[in-house]
């Protein structure tokens, strides 16, 4: 048995995986995000560990026999977050998260002071990344910054609690701006640009390698063998790719979670920072990936539901029952509730509903949100095309994958075959468990098989002209500002 732990932004999820590649059980524990100031986003690392322990306790109680047979643990987690520790490994302040926008000025400073940034990291300096956060701390919380002895990424803080080891792996480390992504090693130059050295960084192992062993006290508490290992794991999207079987060049997926991600595997480092495309290491050795990111995806739908006093299970059928005319005349929505990454790299971008009339009802608003997120994904796909990446099929995963209507709309807008998979909802937690299995010597061809296809969505031409027109209006609203819709 293998345990996968996925530290998301809104939930810690854990799964039990057996050697038949079947998820036997899963459990989760919700997390909340603190926003003490506009454009800030923080979480207390202690809440991550408590949620992890609570979720694991649920698995122990529901499946005691399989749980006791765990041989390895894999980790997946939200990327870019800055967990700063003092010399005694005490957390100095709440973690600054991936969707925190406070360090825009520091990004500009880092870009100006370090001309080699694009060549080494393959990515633009963005406020979500880790390195600018440390520059912000040095400027705004200098006394605290002076006490920083270690910087960990969120999932690697869990590793420290599990094993006592400070370790990370290239897929997550690539999102810090401290990694030489082609070499899969820390860059002394990029560390120095933020006043740090290798001594502040965890050691690096590959995602399918052993990073440490479970602490004896935890093994005893959970009734596990003292030999349980913890794999390097992966950043949330790289781990999700392992879970969906996206391991070969050209394999790709869309993840509709809090953010929206379009991920394609490469066999070499292929950066395209000009279009705000991310070029990161994959969770397997000798693999890289390109990724476009919209910062607000399914979170926009949750926001709208709160606004209009309903829930997704109620709203989505209302959207699906809309007439073609209602969809064609619905408002256009820009999903920039937290700024935007691909293709704009604009932390100040804001969400917009454009084209509201007395005829607009909540179903039309719901349609506009689904469409606007799909338009954001289309921007990302076009940016990947500009980087020379082509895909013929994309797997769809995350909470948004539960809506056949949304899946078909994405296929129509991207003009790409979309498939969903049985077990795809396990996402990063499944990938983490698989990485644990690989660290135990599992055969990658067996471990990383693609889950069976649940449904297929082929692009339709029925509304292609209308969707193309609305896409151009969507882009014009950001470029030129709101104008007449029709």
C-alpha positions in Angstrom: 0.0 0.0 0.0 1.1 3.6 -0.7 -0.2 6.8 0.9 -0.5 10.0 -1.2 -0.8 13.3 0.5 -1.8 16.4 -1.5 -1.6 19.8 0.2 -4.0 22.0 -1.7 -5.0 25.6 -1.1 -8.6 24.7 0.1 -8.0 21.1 1.3 -5.5 18.4 2.3 -6.4 15.2 0.5 -5.0 11.8 1.2 -5.4 8.5 -0.7 -4.5 4.9 -0.3 -3.2 3.2 -3.4 -2.7 -0.6 -3.8 -0.3 -2.4 -6.2 -3.2 -3.0 -8.6 -3.1 0.8 -9.2 -6.5 1.2 -7.5 -7.4 3.9 -5.0 -8.9 2.0 -2.1 -9.9 5.0 0.0 -9.5 8.8 0.3 -10.1 11.4 2.9 -9.8 15.2 3.1 -9.7 18.1 5.5 -10.6 21.6 4.6 -8.3 24.6 4.8 -9.0 28.3 5.0 -7.1 31.2 3.5 -6.3 34.4 5.3 -6.4 37.7 3.4 -5.3 40.3 5.9 -4.9 43.0 3.2 -6.0 43.4 -0.4 -4.1 41.1 -2.7 -2.5 39.2 0.2 -3.0 35.4 0.6 -1.6 33.5 3.6 -2.0 30.2 5.5 -0.6 29.0 8.8 1.7 26.0 8.2 0.5 24.5 11.5 -3.0 24.2 10.0 -1.5 22.1 7.1 0.0 19.6 9.5 -3.1 19.4 11.6 -5.3 18.9 8.6 -2.9 16.2 7.3 -3.0 14.4 10.6 -6.8 14.6 10.7 -7.2 13.3 7.2 -4.8 10.4 7.9 -6.7 9.5 11.1 -9.8 9.3 8.9 -8.1 6.7 6.7 -6.8 4.8 9.6 -10.3 4.5 11.1 -12.1 3.6 7.8 -9.5 1.2 6.4 -7.3 0.0 9.3 -5.9 -3.2 7.5 -4.8 -1.6 4.3 -3.5 1.5 6.2 -1.2 -0.7 8.3 0.3 -2.1 5.1 1.7 1.3 3.9 5.2 1.0 2.6 5.8 4.5 1.2 4.4 8.0 1.3 4.4 10.5 -1.5 3.8 14.2 -1.3 2.2 16.7 -3.6 1.4 20.4 -2.8 0.5 23.9 -3.8 3.6 25.5 -5.3 5.5 28.7 -4.7 4.5 29.3 -1.1 7.2 30.7 1.3 7.5 28.9 4.6 10.3 30.7 6.5 11.9 29.0 9.5 14.4 30.2 12.2 17.5 28.3 13.3 15.4 26.1 15.5 13.0 25.2 12.6 10.2 27.3 14.1 7.8 29.0 11.6 8.5 32.8 11.7 5.2 34.0 10.1 2.2 32.7 8.1 3.2 31.3 4.7 2.8 33.6 1.8 0.9 31.7 -0.9 1.1 31.3 -4.7 -1.8 33.6 -5.3 -0.4 36.5 -3.1 0.2 39.5 -5.2 2.1 41.8 -2.8 5.6 41.5 -4.4 5.0 43.0 -7.8 7.6 45.8 -7.2 10.1 43.2 -6.0 9.6 41.2 -9.3 10.6 44.3 -11.2 13.7 44.8 -9.0 14.7 41.2 -9.4 14.4 41.3 -13.1 16.5 44.5 -13.3 19.2 43.3 -10.9 19.6 39.9 -12.4 19.7 39.9 -16.3 20.4 36.2 -16.3 17.1 35.4 -14.7 15.3 34.3 -17.9 18.1 32.1 -19.1 18.6 30.4 -15.7 14.9 30.0 -14.6 13.1 30.0 -18.0 10.3 32.0 -16.3 9.3 35.6 -15.8 9.5 37.0 -12.2 5.9 36.9 -11.0 4.5 37.9 -7.6 3.3 34.3 -7.1 6.8 32.9 -7.2 8.9 32.4 -4.0 12.0 34.5 -4.6 10.2 37.9 -4.8 8.4 37.1 -1.5 11.8 36.9 0.3 12.7 40.3 -1.2 9.4 41.7 0.1 10.2 40.3 3.5 13.6 41.9 3.5 12.1 45.2 2.7 9.0 45.2 4.8 9.8 42.8 7.7 13.6 43.2 8.0 13.9 42.0 11.6 12.0 38.8 10.7 14.0 38.4 7.5 17.3 38.5 9.4 16.1 35.5 11.4 15.4 33.3 8.4 17.5 30.2 8.5 15.6 28.0 6.0 13.0 28.4 3.3 10.7 25.5 2.5 7.8 25.0 0.0 4.5 24.0 1.5 4.6 20.2 0.8 8.3 20.2 2.0 7.1 21.6 5.4 4.9 18.5 5.7 8.0 16.4 4.8 9.9 18.1 7.7 7.1 17.1 10.1 7.0 13.5 8.7 10.7 12.8 8.5 12.7 15.6 10.2 14.4 16.1 6.8 14.7 19.3 4.8 14.4 18.2 1.2 12.6 19.2 -2.0 12.6 18.1 -5.6 13.0 19.8 -9.0 9.3 20.1 -10.1 8.4 22.2 -7.0 11.8 24.0 -6.7 11.4 25.2 -10.3 8.6 27.5 -9.2 10.9 29.4 -6.8 13.1 31.3 -9.3 16.1 29.9 -7.4 16.5 26.8 -9.5 18.6 26.4 -12.6 15.8 24.5 -14.4 17.9 22.9 -17.1 20.4 21.6 -14.6 17.8 20.7 -12.0 19.9 22.3 -9.3 19.9 25.4 -7.1 21.4 28.5 -8.8 23.9 30.3 -6.6 23.4 33.4 -8.6 19.7 33.5 -8.2 20.0 32.7 -4.5 22.5 35.6 -4.0 20.1 38.0 -5.8 17.7 37.6 -2.9 20.4 37.5 -0.1 20.3 33.7 0.3 22.7 30.8 -0.1 22.4 27.1 -0.5 22.5 26.8 3.3 19.0 28.3 3.3 17.7 25.7 0.9 16.6 22.1 1.4 18.7 19.4 -0.4 17.2 18.2 -3.7 16.2 14.7 -4.7 14.2 13.6 -7.7 10.4 13.1 -7.2 10.6 9.3 -7.5 13.6 9.0 -5.1 13.7 8.4 -1.3 13.9 11.7 0.7 13.7 10.2 4.2 11.9 7.8 6.5 8.9 8.3 8.7 9.8 9.5 12.2 9.6 6.6 14.6 7.2 8.4 16.9 4.8 8.9 14.0 5.2 5.3 12.8 4.3 4.1 16.3 1.3 6.6 16.6 -0.1 5.5 13.2 0.7 1.8 13.6 3.1 1.7 10.6 6.4 -0.1 10.1 9.5 1.9 11.0 10.7 1.2 7.4 8.1 3.5 5.7 9.9 5.8 3.2 8.8 9.3 2.0 9.4 10.0 -1.7 10.5 13.3 -3.1 7.0 13.8 -4.6 6.1 16.7 -6.8 4.5 20.1 -7.1 0.7 19.8 -7.4 0.6 19.9 -11.2 3.5 17.7 -11.8 2.1 15.2 -9.3 -1.3 15.4 -11.0 0.4 14.6 -14.3 1.8 11.4 -12.7 -1.7 10.6 -11.5 -3.2 11.0 -15.0 -0.3 9.2 -16.7 1.1 12.3 -18.5 4.7 11.3 -18.5 5.7 11.2 -22.2 6.4 14.3 -24.5 3.1 15.6 -25.9 1.0 14.3 -23.0 -1.1 17.0 -21.5 -4.0 17.9 -19.2 -6.2 20.7 -18.0 -6.8 21.1 -14.3 -9.7 23.1 -13.1 -9.2 23.7 -9.4 -8.7 27.0 -7.5 -6.6 28.0 -10.5 -6.7 26.7 -14.0 -3.7 24.9 -15.5 -2.8 23.7 -19.0 0.2 21.3 -18.7 2.2 19.6 -21.5 5.1 17.3 -21.0 8.5 18.0 -22.8 11.6 15.9 -23.1 13.9 19.0 -22.7 13.8 22.4 -21.1 11.7 24.6 -23.5 11.1 28.1 -22.0 8.9 30.8 -23.5 8.8 33.5 -20.8 7.7 36.2 -23.3 4.1 34.8 -23.2 4.2 34.1 -19.4 4.4 30.4 -20.1 6.0 28.4 -17.2 8.9 26.0 -18.0 9.4 23.7 -15.1 10.9 20.3 -14.3 8.6 17.3 -14.3 8.4 15.0 -11.2 10.3 12.3 -13.1 14.0 12.5 -14.0 14.8 13.6 -17.6 11.4 15.3 -18.1 10.3 18.9 -18.1 7.0 20.5 -18.8 5.4 23.7 -20.1 2.5 25.2 -18.3 0.1 28.1 -18.7 -1.8 29.2 -15.6 -4.9 31.3 -15.0 -5.0 32.3 -11.3 -8.8 32.0 -10.8 -10.7 29.1 -12.4 -13.2 27.0 -10.4 -12.8 29.6 -7.6 -14.6 32.0 -9.9 -17.6 29.7 -10.0 -17.6 29.4 -6.2 -17.4 33.2 -6.0 -20.4 33.6 -8.2 -22.4 31.0 -6.3 -21.8 32.9 -3.1 -22.8 36.1 -4.8 -26.1 34.9 -6.1 -27.0 32.7 -3.1 -26.8 29.2 -4.7 -24.4 26.3 -5.1 -22.6 24.7 -8.0 -24.9 21.6 -8.0 -27.9 23.9 -8.5 -26.4 26.5 -10.9 -24.7 24.1 -13.4 -27.9 22.4 -14.5 -29.5 25.9 -15.0 -26.6 26.9 -17.2 -26.8 23.6 -19.2 -30.5 24.3 -19.9 -29.9 27.7 -21.4 -30.9 28.3 -25.0 -28.2 29.0 -27.7 -29.5 32.5 -28.0 -29.2 33.1 -24.2 -25.5 31.9 -24.3 -24.8 34.0 -27.4 -26.1 37.2 -25.6 -24.7 36.4 -22.2 -22.3 38.9 -20.6 -18.6 38.3 -21.2 -16.6 37.5 -18.1 -12.9 38.2 -17.4 -11.8 35.7 -14.7 -9.0 37.9 -13.3 -10.2 38.0 -9.6 -6.6 37.5 -8.4 -4.8 39.2 -11.2 -3.5 37.0 -14.1 -0.4 35.1 -15.1 -0.6 33.6 -18.7 -0.5 35.5 -21.0 -0.6 38.9 -19.2 1.6 38.6 -16.1 -0.5 41.3 -14.6 -1.1 41.2 -10.8 -3.4 44.2 -11.1 -5.8 42.7 -13.7 -9.3 42.6 -12.4 -12.4 40.6 -13.0 -15.1 42.0 -15.3 -18.7 41.2 -16.2 -19.4 43.1 -19.4 -22.7 43.4 -21.2 -25.2 43.1 -18.3 -28.8 43.9 -19.1 -32.2 43.5 -17.4 -32.5 40.2 -19.3 -29.4 38.8 -17.6 -30.2 36.1 -15.0 -27.9 34.0 -12.8 -27.8 31.2 -15.3 -26.4 33.6 -17.9 -23.9 34.8 -15.4 -22.9 31.2 -14.7 -22.5 30.6 -18.5 -20.3 33.7 -18.7 -18.1 32.4 -15.9 -17.6 29.0 -17.5 -16.9 30.5 -20.9 -14.6 33.2 -19.5 -12.4 30.5 -17.8 -12.4 28.5 -21.0 -11.3 31.7 -22.9 -8.4 32.0 -20.4 -7.4 28.5 -21.1 -7.5 29.3 -24.8 -5.1 32.2 -24.2 -2.8 29.7 -22.5 -3.0 27.1 -25.3 -2.2 29.8 -27.9 0.8 30.8 -25.8 2.0 27.1 -25.7 1.5 27.0 -29.5 3.7 30.1 -29.8 6.4 28.1 -27.9 6.2 25.3 -30.5 4.1 22.9 -28.4 1.3 21.0 -30.1 -1.3 18.7 -28.5 -4.1 16.7 -30.0 -5.8 15.6 -26.8 -6.0 17.0 -23.3 -7.2 15.2 -20.2 -9.5 17.2 -17.9 -9.2 16.9 -14.2 -10.1 18.8 -11.0 -13.5 19.9 -9.7 -14.5 21.3 -13.1 -14.1 17.9 -14.7 -17.4 16.8 -13.1 -19.4 19.0 -15.5 -20.0 17.4 -18.9 -21.4 20.8 -20.1 -18.2 22.6 -19.2 -16.0 19.9 -20.7 -17.8 20.2 -24.0 -17.5 24.0 -23.9 -13.8 23.8 -23.3 -13.4 21.4 -26.3 -15.4 23.8 -28.5 -13.3 26.8 -27.5 -9.9 25.1 -27.6 -10.9 23.1 -30.7 -9.1 20.2 -29.0 -10.3 16.7 -28.0 -11.0 16.6 -24.3 -11.2 13.4 -22.2 -12.0 12.7 -18.6 -10.8 9.6 -16.7 -12.0 7.2 -14.1 -10.2 8.2 -10.9 -9.1 11.5 -12.3 -10.6 13.3 -9.4 -7.8 11.9 -7.1 -5.4 14.2 -9.0 -2.2 15.2 -7.1 -2.9 12.8 -4.2 -2.9 9.8 -6.6 0.3 11.1 -8.3 1.9 11.5 -4.9 1.0 7.9 -4.0 2.4 6.7 -7.4 5.7 8.5 -6.7 5.9 6.7 -3.4 5.4 3.5 -5.2 8.2 4.4 -7.7 10.5 5.2 -4.7 9.9 1.6 -3.6 11.1 0.3 -6.9 7.9 0.2 -8.9 8.0 -0.2 -12.7 7.2 3.3 -14.2 5.4 1.6 -17.1 3.0 -0.1 -14.7 2.8 2.6 -12.0 2.2 5.6 -14.4 -0.4 4.0 -16.6 -3.2 6.2 -17.9 -6.5 5.7 -16.0 -9.4 4.4 -18.2 -11.3 7.1 -20.2 -14.6 8.0 -18.7 -15.9 10.3 -21.4 -14.7 12.0 -24.6 -15.6 15.5 -25.9 -14.9 16.3 -29.5 -14.9 19.9 -30.8 -18.2 21.0 -32.3 -18.5 23.6 -35.1 -22.1 24.5 -34.2 -21.2 27.8 -32.4 -17.6 28.2 -33.6 -18.2 31.6 -35.3 -20.0 33.0 -32.3 -17.4 31.7 -29.8 -14.6 33.1 -32.0 -16.3 36.5 -32.0 -16.9 36.4 -28.2 -13.2 35.4 -27.7 -12.1 38.5 -29.6 -14.4 40.6 -27.5 -13.0 39.0 -24.3 -9.5 39.9 -25.4 -10.4 43.4 -26.4 -12.0 44.1 -23.0 -8.6 43.5 -21.3 -6.6 45.2 -24.1 -8.7 48.3 -24.7 -11.1 48.5 -21.8 -14.9 47.8 -21.8 -16.8 49.0 -24.8 -20.2 48.1 -26.4 -20.7 44.3 -26.4 -22.6 44.0 -29.7 
